[in-house]
Amino acid sequence: MSTISRAAQFAQRTAHLRASTIREMLKVTQQPDVISFGGGLPAPELFPTEAIARACSRVMERLGPAALQYSVTEGIPEMRVWIAERLTRRFGRIFEAESVQIVNGSQQGLDLVGKVFLDPGDHVVLEDPSYLGAIQAFDAYQTRYLTVDTDEDGLLPDSLERVLERADPFPKFLYLVPNFQNPTGRTLSGRRREKVVRVCEHFGLPIVEDDPYGELRFEGSDLPPLISYESAAPIVYLGTGSKIMAPGMRIAWLVIPDDEIREKIVLAKQGADLHSGTFAQYVFHEYAMDGDAFDAHVRTIAQTYARRRGVMAESLAEFMPEGVRFTRPSGGMFLWVTVPEVDTTELLRISTESKVVFVPGVNFYPGRNVNDGMRLNFSNASEKNIRVGVERLGHAIRVYKGVS
Amino acid sequence: MSTISRAAQFAQRTAHLRASTIREMLKVTQQPDVISFGGGLPAPELFPTEAIARACSRVMERLGPAALQYSVTEGIPEMRVWIAERLTRRFGRIFEAESVQIVNGSQQGLDLVGKVFLDPGDHVVLEDPSYLGAIQAFDAYQTRYLTVDTDEDGLLPDSLERVLERADPFPKFLYLVPNFQNPTGRTLSGRRREKVVRVCEHFGLPIVEDDPYGELRFEGSDLPPLISYESAAPIVYLGTGSKIMAPGMRIAWLVIPDDEIREKIVLAKQGADLHSGTFAQYVFHEYAMDGDAFDAHVRTIAQTYARRRGVMAESLAEFMPEGVRFTRPSGGMFLWVTVPEVDTTELLRISTESKVVFVPGVNFYPGRNVNDGMRLNFSNASEKNIRVGVERLGHAIRVYKGVS
């Protein structure tokens, strides 16, 4: 139909390209005997259900109708202060509540970033591979991608420099997930963080730093986010309550110290949906206000996921055929498996019959040029199912290779 | 800064043009002794606070973690069924749950419609005057507007026909608010509804029908929405829970029988924020499921607003100088005052000193070419304050005219 916008047509073409496998895969996961490493769901049994129920009652008692009325676009002041204080406490640099914009999950943050920065044909710089949801959000703005090489310690600053020297047109921003990246589970090393900031500062390239998993560290110490470095190039930071409280509340946040960019983001948010849920924000804040309980709950999530990561890594070592490599992330929800000479999109067909699914790695490469990766989620399955699922996956690889 | 997208720059220019007066006005309303007819807030004292608190508890007891997890982009099935059934019951045509997309308030519905239909430079057809929030949502897509004349019975089908005959480029859709329009309070008459549908069908023009106030009828019978007519041209219908439950929950809906448009809208919603709040949807549905209580509550809201509309109309008749005209809407939240030979933007400066504010009409005209209108909200002030505020407004007009 000719009435459909070019942006919507473009988004549909790219979505078909990138996500049709995933949609098919997610349908399969609704069968009860299928073990899914495919989605990106937190463990629902760890949601603080009772504490949230209590927070709902307290908000209604204390605020009544004020918790249900329209509210300001930037977010309720209590939430903005809580976020600024938590970042300040974690990273020893002062973050201002005025820099915070509340959004409906990080996905909306990415969409607003796209709306404010991107015109059709613009370039965005991505890690290779990169987070699929970000690619989908930017696709809506008819964007093209430049990719930077990565290794075990994340994005390579030298590769970034080479890409920026040659880029034409010059890109609008670098998007990256520095902690326990989706999809690889890798973390940008401490030494590289300042280098990445300096390269971007040198070229005047804004950074969009997406940090959904930073609080879910299993071992080692927190590394400072890129936004904690002084830089002349603007940095937009995304955090979320989805992994440390519950995704169904749709509470996430942008931290945007740059006044001009923030002003445009606020205006874009106003046009997009006026403001995020007043009630959901008050309930989140009421729940998070009890700092000790909140921190204890985040630790419980991290410890549970650490055990699941451990079981998955051990099972991979036990059940994978020779030559298969995998990451052992220090946090987050995903690890990455490389199966040399195997097209994992084909492998998924076989593994689905064996009742185990994952996301084929090709979907995370903007150029769709690497076929031997798999993203495995370890947050949403029990330790027992992780072991059974990895064994099934090993079997499927052997069937694929015709050795079973 | 050159990194800002053309769309964001355009949105900012138009927002400055259209909304800076309003932002200033809303700041003033935070002073406690100011009577505001300016905002568009429902009466918070009518929010079903206790029933919502009970719904929160019941949802948590019954569903637990499932109410807090990620959910599907289209919305939870229970909400989609509830909306389809309510429309079917009200209008005697069958609406399908599959046509429904849940969004975060009508504003997000308008934004998604913009994303799916509009490219830079495209035309949208609007009533003159028209709803400011829609203009702001469409502005983000660098849109231009064609306007159709209106009278006491709403949009004039003959004027629409003339506009479409001459339009170049041909517009992407007609946007209208058929019931108790924002800003005028006028309702598109029953006789004209089918005519508007037929004109659009003849020209193949999609219709975007925004119906936030339809359930708040004070007198007379419901008129069928445009979407209840059979038509070869697609119709997208927007409804919301903001006026019949509470805006802070951010629950609204699109009804999109056309498969191709709906598919694009779902994809745009997925890119925009994955899905609306799972918990908020379950709480809304739990509350709404008790149909008798829900209907009784909607009647209470309508009766309260009807009394306030009555007091405002009587006060206008009593306190306005000769020559001032005003509408007497049969529902909704706004009425429209015409003050011949008065620039109401100037008048607002004077009335602010008299501690009463409103939205100057010029902001609702896409061409910004009519200066003598005022939009008055009657849902958010008490009957006593409405009377006092209108008296102050009459005084301000006399001051403006130099007769006081």
Interface residues (C-beta under 8 A of the other chain):
Chain A: M1 T3 I4 S5 R6 A7 A8 A11 Q12 A15 L41 P42 P44 E45 F47 T49 E50 I52 A53 C56 S57 M60 E61 G64 P65 A66 A67 L68 Q69 Y70 S71 V103 N104 G105 Q107 Q108 D111 K115 V116 F117 L118 D119 D122 G133 Q136 A137 D139 A140 Y141 K172 F173 P206 S242 A246 P247 G248 M249 R250 E260 I261 E263 K264 L267 A268 Q270 G271 A272 D273 L274 H275 S276 G277 T278 F279 A280
Chain B: M1 T3 I4 S5 R6 A7 A8 A11 Q12 A15 G39 L41 P42 P44 E45 F47 T49 E50 I52 A53 C56 S57 M60 E61 G64 P65 A66 A67 L68 Q69 Y70 S71 V103 N104 G105 Q107 Q108 D111 K115 V116 F117 L118 D119 D122 G133 Q136 A137 D139 A140 Y141 K172 F173 P206 S242 A246 P247 G248 M249 R250 E260 I261 E263 K264 L267 A268 Q270 G271 A272 D273 L274 H275 S276 G277 T278 F279 A280
